């Protein structure tokens, strides 16, 4: 009897709780946040790829007078050189 009552209360809370969410969240107007990380093998650490990292990467390319190629599409040697440069800064 106790187990059945507890299950009913949990189910009621789960269904009723979703009705309390704001309409914008329920409608899905917010875009999910995607975190992209790259692993730096030489330094054995992860780097989040966000707006700041993109700006640093573009500064790196400009400093070396190279044309822009998306980091994820750059060859492995260019990625290694970038992470070396980042760790020096």
DRENTI-187691 format. One record per atom (N, C-alpha, C): residue number from 1; chain; atom name; x, y, z; residue in one letter. Coordinates in Angstrom, 3 decimals, padded with zeros to 6 digits, m for minus. Atoms other than C-alpha are relative to their C-alpha. Layout:
// residues N
<NUM; "A"; "CA"; <X; Y; Z>; "A"> ...
***
This chain:
// residues 89
<1; "A"; "N"; <000.828; m001.201; 000.000>; "X"> <1; "A"; "CA"; <000.000; 000.000; 000.000>; "X"> <1; "A"; "C"; <000.871; 001.264; 000.000>; "X"> <2; "A"; "N"; <m000.890; m001.160; m000.083>; "X"> <2; "A"; "CA"; <002.780; 002.437; 000.928>; "X"> <2; "A"; "C"; <000.721; 000.226; m001.330>; "X"> <3; "A"; "N"; <m000.727; m000.095; 001.260>; "X"> <3; "A"; "CA"; <004.689; 001.688; m002.277>; "X"> <3; "A"; "C"; <m000.894; 000.566; m001.104>; "X"> <4; "A"; "N"; <000.945; m000.477; 001.011>; "X"> <4; "A"; "CA"; <001.592; 002.315; m004.430>; "X"> <4; "A"; "C"; <m000.297; 001.493; 000.204>; "X"> <5; "A"; "N"; <000.266; m001.403; m000.297>; "X"> <5; "A"; "CA"; <000.891; 005.634; m002.682>; "X"> <5; "A"; "C"; <001.214; 000.858; m000.356>; "X"> <6; "A"; "N"; <m001.217; m000.722; 000.320>; "X"> <6; "A"; "CA"; <004.501; 006.722; m003.024>; "X"> <6; "A"; "C"; <000.179; 000.139; m001.515>; "X"> <7; "A"; "N"; <m000.099; m000.044; 001.460>; "X"> <7; "A"; "CA"; <004.526; 005.846; m006.738>; "X"> <7; "A"; "C"; <m000.978; 001.007; m000.582>; "X"> <8; "A"; "N"; <001.006; m000.942; 000.481>; "X"> <8; "A"; "CA"; <001.325; 007.829; m007.267>; "X"> <8; "A"; "C"; <000.419; 001.441; 000.272>; "X"> <9; "A"; "N"; <m000.457; m001.345; m000.335>; "X"> <9; "A"; "CA"; <002.782; 010.872; m005.480>; "X"> <9; "A"; "C"; <001.157; 000.443; m000.902>; "X"> <10; "A"; "N"; <m001.131; m000.328; 000.873>; "X"> <10; "A"; "CA"; <005.990; 010.751; m007.526>; "X"> <10; "A"; "C"; <m000.485; 000.289; m001.410>; "X"> <11; "A"; "N"; <000.554; m000.206; 001.340>; "X"> <11; "A"; "CA"; <004.043; 010.436; m010.773>; "X"> <11; "A"; "C"; <m000.751; 001.328; m000.077>; "X"> <12; "A"; "N"; <000.738; m001.264; m000.028>; "X"> <12; "A"; "CA"; <001.777; 013.338; m009.793>; "X"> <12; "A"; "C"; <000.953; 001.188; 000.025>; "X"> <13; "A"; "N"; <m000.970; m001.087; m000.073>; "X"> <13; "A"; "CA"; <004.763; 015.520; m008.917>; "X"> <13; "A"; "C"; <000.715; 000.188; m001.338>; "X"> <14; "A"; "N"; <m000.702; m000.094; 001.280>; "X"> <14; "A"; "CA"; <006.506; 014.712; m012.195>; "X"> <14; "A"; "C"; <m000.883; 000.632; m001.069>; "X"> <15; "A"; "N"; <000.919; m000.536; 001.017>; "X"> <15; "A"; "CA"; <003.462; 015.452; m014.360>; "X"> <15; "A"; "C"; <m000.410; 001.418; 000.351>; "X"> <16; "A"; "N"; <000.425; m001.330; m000.425>; "X"> <16; "A"; "CA"; <002.315; 018.455; m012.344>; "X"> <16; "A"; "C"; <001.137; 001.008; m000.028>; "X"> <17; "A"; "N"; <m001.152; m000.893; 000.001>; "X"> <17; "A"; "CA"; <005.816; 019.908; m012.099>; "X"> <17; "A"; "C"; <000.304; 000.550; m001.380>; "X"> <18; "A"; "N"; <m000.277; m000.473; 001.353>; "X"> <18; "A"; "CA"; <006.139; 020.156; m015.877>; "X"> <18; "A"; "C"; <m000.947; 001.129; m000.399>; "X"> <19; "A"; "N"; <000.950; m001.073; 000.309>; "X"> <19; "A"; "CA"; <003.078; 022.427; m015.967>; "X"> <19; "A"; "C"; <000.464; 001.328; 000.597>; "X"> <20; "A"; "N"; <m000.486; m001.212; m000.641>; "X"> <20; "A"; "CA"; <004.921; 024.916; m013.759>; "X"> <20; "A"; "C"; <001.156; 000.655; m000.747>; "X"> <21; "A"; "N"; <m001.105; m000.561; 000.766>; "X"> <21; "A"; "CA"; <007.720; 025.463; m016.286>; "X"> <21; "A"; "C"; <m000.466; 001.210; m000.796>; "X"> <22; "A"; "N"; <000.377; m001.152; 000.819>; "X"> <22; "A"; "CA"; <007.752; 028.808; m018.101>; "X"> <22; "A"; "C"; <m000.311; m000.433; m001.430>; "X"> <23; "A"; "N"; <000.422; 000.355; 001.351>; "X"> <23; "A"; "CA"; <006.169; 028.778; m021.531>; "X"> <23; "A"; "C"; <001.163; 000.021; m000.981>; "X"> <24; "A"; "N"; <m001.125; m000.067; 000.942>; "X"> <24; "A"; "CA"; <009.416; 029.757; m023.268>; "X"> <24; "A"; "C"; <000.853; m001.251; 000.068>; "X"> <25; "A"; "N"; <m000.804; 001.205; m000.116>; "X"> <25; "A"; "CA"; <011.291; 026.779; m021.883>; "X"> <25; "A"; "C"; <m000.758; m001.199; m000.542>; "X"> <26; "A"; "N"; <000.791; 001.115; 000.476>; "X"> <26; "A"; "CA"; <008.442; 024.417; m022.660>; "X"> <26; "A"; "C"; <m000.122; 000.028; m001.520>; "X"> <27; "A"; "N"; <000.146; m000.109; 001.443>; "X"> <27; "A"; "CA"; <008.116; 025.738; m026.213>; "X"> <27; "A"; "C"; <001.312; m000.280; m000.720>; "X"> <28; "A"; "N"; <m001.277; 000.313; 000.617>; "X"> <28; "A"; "CA"; <011.799; 025.090; m026.840>; "X"> <28; "A"; "C"; <000.626; 001.183; m000.722>; "X"> <29; "A"; "N"; <m000.552; m001.175; 000.651>; "X"> <29; "A"; "CA"; <012.696; 028.660; m027.771>; "X"> <29; "A"; "C"; <001.487; 000.167; 000.281>; "X"> <30; "A"; "N"; <m001.414; m000.102; m000.328>; "X"> <30; "A"; "CA"; <016.071; 028.395; m026.075>; "X"> <30; "A"; "C"; <000.765; m001.081; m000.749>; "X"> <31; "A"; "N"; <m000.829; 000.961; 000.702>; "X"> <31; "A"; "CA"; <018.822; 026.742; m028.015>; "X"> <31; "A"; "C"; <000.874; m000.723; 001.020>; "X"> <32; "A"; "N"; <m000.856; 000.716; m000.943>; "X"> <32; "A"; "CA"; <020.739; 024.022; m026.233>; "X"> <32; "A"; "C"; <001.453; 000.461; m000.137>; "X"> <33; "A"; "N"; <m001.403; m000.399; m000.005>; "X"> <33; "A"; "CA"; <024.290; 024.896; m025.255>; "X"> <33; "A"; "C"; <000.845; m001.231; m000.309>; "X"> <34; "A"; "N"; <m000.872; 001.100; 000.382>; "X"> <34; "A"; "CA"; <026.826; 022.674; m026.966>; "X"> <34; "A"; "C"; <001.423; 000.393; 000.353>; "X"> <35; "A"; "N"; <m001.379; m000.259; m000.382>; "X"> <35; "A"; "CA"; <030.272; 022.495; m025.460>; "X"> <35; "A"; "C"; <000.909; m000.857; m000.860>; "X"> <36; "A"; "N"; <m000.960; 000.707; 000.830>; "X"> <36; "A"; "CA"; <033.032; 021.578; m027.878>; "X"> <36; "A"; "C"; <001.340; 000.080; 000.700>; "X"> <37; "A"; "N"; <m001.301; 000.035; m000.644>; "X"> <37; "A"; "CA"; <036.311; 020.473; m026.346>; "X"> <37; "A"; "C"; <000.994; m000.706; m000.915>; "X"> <38; "A"; "N"; <m001.079; 000.645; 000.725>; "X"> <38; "A"; "CA"; <039.615; 019.587; m027.929>; "X"> <38; "A"; "C"; <001.031; m000.451; 001.010>; "X"> <39; "A"; "N"; <m001.023; 000.534; m000.888>; "X"> <39; "A"; "CA"; <042.220; 017.422; m026.274>; "X"> <39; "A"; "C"; <001.370; 000.330; m000.572>; "X"> <40; "A"; "N"; <m001.362; m000.333; 000.376>; "X"> <40; "A"; "CA"; <045.806; 018.691; m026.418>; "X"> <40; "A"; "C"; <000.889; m001.139; 000.484>; "X"> <41; "A"; "N"; <m000.771; 001.181; m000.378>; "X"> <41; "A"; "CA"; <047.919; 015.533; m026.482>; "X"> <41; "A"; "C"; <001.335; 000.346; 000.642>; "X"> <42; "A"; "N"; <m001.321; m000.344; m000.535>; "X"> <42; "A"; "CA"; <051.241; 017.236; m025.843>; "X"> <42; "A"; "C"; <m000.066; 000.471; 001.447>; "X"> <43; "A"; "N"; <000.128; m000.542; m001.354>; "X"> <43; "A"; "CA"; <050.038; 019.025; m022.717>; "X"> <43; "A"; "C"; <m000.998; m000.775; 000.854>; "X"> <44; "A"; "N"; <000.951; 000.889; m000.686>; "X"> <44; "A"; "CA"; <047.449; 016.383; m021.788>; "X"> <44; "A"; "C"; <m001.091; 000.770; 000.739>; "X"> <45; "A"; "N"; <001.117; m000.739; m000.587>; "X"> <45; "A"; "CA"; <044.601; 018.793; m021.191>; "X"> <45; "A"; "C"; <m001.049; 000.293; m001.072>; "X"> <46; "A"; "N"; <001.106; m000.333; 000.888>; "X"> <46; "A"; "CA"; <041.278; 019.797; m022.686>; "X"> <46; "A"; "C"; <m000.142; 001.511; m000.097>; "X"> <47; "A"; "N"; <000.283; m001.414; 000.221>; "X"> <47; "A"; "CA"; <040.402; 023.172; m024.157>; "X"> <47; "A"; "C"; <m001.423; 000.122; m000.515>; "X"> <48; "A"; "N"; <001.348; m000.285; 000.497>; "X"> <48; "A"; "CA"; <036.857; 024.433; m024.534>; "X"> <48; "A"; "C"; <000.111; 000.924; m001.193>; "X"> <49; "A"; "N"; <000.011; m000.867; 001.173>; "X"> <49; "A"; "CA"; <036.233; 025.899; m027.947>; "X"> <49; "A"; "C"; <m001.212; 000.908; 000.111>; "X"> <50; "A"; "N"; <001.067; m000.977; m000.138>; "X"> <50; "A"; "CA"; <034.197; 029.022; m027.319>; "X"> <50; "A"; "C"; <000.384; 001.252; m000.776>; "X"> <51; "A"; "N"; <m000.251; m001.238; 000.745>; "X"> <51; "A"; "CA"; <034.110; 032.567; m028.646>; "X"> <51; "A"; "C"; <001.406; 000.549; 000.259>; "X"> <52; "A"; "N"; <m001.320; m000.518; m000.340>; "X"> <52; "A"; "CA"; <037.269; 033.593; m026.801>; "X"> <52; "A"; "C"; <001.101; m000.825; m000.673>; "X"> <53; "A"; "N"; <m001.005; 000.858; 000.638>; "X"> <53; "A"; "CA"; <039.198; 030.603; m028.118>; "X"> <53; "A"; "C"; <000.037; 000.230; m001.505>; "X"> <54; "A"; "N"; <000.067; m000.300; 001.429>; "X"> <54; "A"; "CA"; <038.004; 031.356; m031.645>; "X"> <54; "A"; "C"; <000.740; 001.298; m000.310>; "X"> <55; "A"; "N"; <m000.704; m001.269; 000.202>; "X"> <55; "A"; "CA"; <039.288; 034.937; m031.313>; "X"> <55; "A"; "C"; <001.516; m000.179; 000.135>; "X"> <56; "A"; "N"; <m001.435; 000.261; m000.161>; "X"> <56; "A"; "CA"; <042.659; 033.691; m030.049>; "X"> <56; "A"; "C"; <000.554; m000.741; m001.204>; "X"> <57; "A"; "N"; <m000.422; 000.769; 001.180>; "X"> <57; "A"; "CA"; <042.871; 031.230; m032.949>; "X"> <57; "A"; "C"; <000.143; 000.920; m001.213>; "X"> <58; "A"; "N"; <m000.082; m000.953; 001.113>; "X"> <58; "A"; "CA"; <042.151; 034.010; m035.437>; "X"> <58; "A"; "C"; <001.201; 000.931; 000.160>; "X"> <59; "A"; "N"; <m001.186; m000.831; m000.250>; "X"> <59; "A"; "CA"; <044.844; 036.162; m033.804>; "X"> <59; "A"; "C"; <001.272; m000.780; m000.338>; "X"> <60; "A"; "N"; <m001.138; 000.866; 000.321>; "X"> <60; "A"; "CA"; <047.268; 033.247; m034.119>; "X"> <60; "A"; "C"; <000.209; m000.059; m001.513>; "X"> <61; "A"; "N"; <m000.107; 000.073; 001.457>; "X"> <61; "A"; "CA"; <046.499; 032.909; m037.827>; "X"> <61; "A"; "C"; <000.466; 001.329; m000.584>; "X"> <62; "A"; "N"; <m000.378; m001.320; 000.502>; "X"> <62; "A"; "CA"; <046.813; 036.660; m038.397>; "X"> <62; "A"; "C"; <001.475; 000.276; 000.288>; "X"> <63; "A"; "N"; <m001.392; m000.213; m000.372>; "X"> <63; "A"; "CA"; <050.150; 036.756; m036.564>; "X"> <63; "A"; "C"; <000.949; m000.741; m000.944>; "X"> <64; "A"; "N"; <m000.816; 000.809; 000.894>; "X"> <64; "A"; "CA"; <051.447; 034.077; m038.917>; "X"> <64; "A"; "C"; <m000.335; 000.211; m001.478>; "X"> <65; "A"; "N"; <000.413; m000.338; 001.371>; "X"> <65; "A"; "CA"; <049.815; 035.568; m042.038>; "X"> <65; "A"; "C"; <m000.542; m001.217; m000.746>; "X"> <66; "A"; "N"; <000.628; 001.178; 000.605>; "X"> <66; "A"; "CA"; <047.793; 032.430; m042.698>; "X"> <66; "A"; "C"; <m001.470; 000.274; m000.217>; "X"> <67; "A"; "N"; <001.436; m000.162; 000.259>; "X"> <67; "A"; "CA"; <044.344; 032.248; m044.190>; "X"> <67; "A"; "C"; <m000.784; m000.832; 001.005>; "X"> <68; "A"; "N"; <000.837; 000.661; m000.996>; "X"> <68; "A"; "CA"; <041.475; 031.161; m041.982>; "X"> <68; "A"; "C"; <m000.457; m001.360; m000.491>; "X"> <69; "A"; "N"; <000.553; 001.334; 000.182>; "X"> <69; "A"; "CA"; <040.651; 027.471; m041.829>; "X"> <69; "A"; "C"; <m000.583; m000.362; 001.357>; "X"> <70; "A"; "N"; <000.613; 000.383; m001.272>; "X"> <70; "A"; "CA"; <038.230; 026.240; m039.186>; "X"> <70; "A"; "C"; <000.930; m000.968; 000.733>; "X"> <71; "A"; "N"; <m000.950; 000.793; m000.775>; "X"> <71; "A"; "CA"; <040.257; 024.673; m036.388>; "X"> <71; "A"; "C"; <m000.275; m001.492; m000.126>; "X"> <72; "A"; "N"; <000.322; 001.424; 000.065>; "X"> <72; "A"; "CA"; <038.405; 021.384; m036.543>; "X"> <72; "A"; "C"; <000.352; m000.609; m001.347>; "X"> <73; "A"; "N"; <m000.368; 000.485; 001.331>; "X"> <73; "A"; "CA"; <039.262; 021.140; m040.251>; "X"> <73; "A"; "C"; <001.490; 000.124; m000.294>; "X"> <74; "A"; "N"; <m001.445; m000.167; 000.188>; "X"> <74; "A"; "CA"; <042.909; 022.109; m039.867>; "X"> <74; "A"; "C"; <000.695; m001.338; 000.196>; "X"> <75; "A"; "N"; <m000.725; 001.259; m000.159>; "X"> <75; "A"; "CA"; <045.457; 019.336; m040.188>; "X"> <75; "A"; "C"; <000.612; m000.076; 001.397>; "X"> <76; "A"; "N"; <m000.478; 000.257; m001.364>; "X"> <76; "A"; "CA"; <046.942; 017.818; m037.060>; "X"> <76; "A"; "C"; <001.218; 000.869; 000.348>; "X"> <77; "A"; "N"; <m001.201; m000.799; m000.271>; "X"> <77; "A"; "CA"; <050.257; 019.672; m037.385>; "X"> <77; "A"; "C"; <m000.345; 001.445; 000.330>; "X"> <78; "A"; "N"; <000.408; m001.384; m000.277>; "X"> <78; "A"; "CA"; <048.542; 023.063; m037.479>; "X"> <78; "A"; "C"; <m000.660; 000.085; 001.376>; "X"> <79; "A"; "N"; <000.634; 000.008; m001.312>; "X"> <79; "A"; "CA"; <046.446; 022.142; m034.439>; "X"> <79; "A"; "C"; <001.049; m000.091; 001.113>; "X"> <80; "A"; "N"; <m001.063; 000.140; m001.000>; "X"> <80; "A"; "CA"; <049.554; 021.049; m032.513>; "X"> <80; "A"; "C"; <000.750; 001.321; 000.157>; "X"> <81; "A"; "N"; <m000.715; m001.279; m000.050>; "X"> <81; "A"; "CA"; <051.329; 024.296; m033.427>; "X"> <81; "A"; "C"; <m000.831; 001.056; 000.724>; "X"> <82; "A"; "N"; <000.861; m000.975; m000.687>; "X"> <82; "A"; "CA"; <048.326; 026.313; m032.247>; "X"> <82; "A"; "C"; <000.008; m000.232; 001.502>; "X"> <83; "A"; "N"; <000.026; 000.260; m001.440>; "X"> <83; "A"; "CA"; <048.154; 024.564; m028.863>; "X"> <83; "A"; "C"; <001.333; 000.344; 000.636>; "X"> <84; "A"; "N"; <m001.299; m000.415; m000.523>; "X"> <84; "A"; "CA"; <051.906; 025.105; m028.411>; "X"> <84; "A"; "C"; <000.040; 001.502; 000.210>; "X"> <85; "A"; "N"; <000.052; m001.457; m000.080>; "X"> <85; "A"; "CA"; <051.418; 028.790; m029.123>; "X"> <85; "A"; "C"; <m000.861; 000.454; 001.165>; "X"> <86; "A"; "N"; <000.916; m000.367; m001.095>; "X"> <86; "A"; "CA"; <048.486; 028.947; m026.680>; "X"> <86; "A"; "C"; <000.639; m000.210; 001.361>; "X"> <87; "A"; "N"; <m000.610; 000.275; m001.296>; "X"> <87; "A"; "CA"; <050.484; 027.377; m023.862>; "X"> <87; "A"; "C"; <001.183; 000.917; 000.294>; "X"> <88; "A"; "N"; <m001.083; m000.974; m000.203>; "X"> <88; "A"; "CA"; <053.304; 029.848; m024.395>; "X"> <88; "A"; "C"; <m000.536; 001.334; 000.477>; "X"> <89; "A"; "N"; <000.605; m001.285; m000.347>; "X"> <89; "A"; "CA"; <050.924; 032.758; m023.802>; "X"> <89; "A"; "C"; <m000.546; m000.015; 001.399>; "X"> 
***
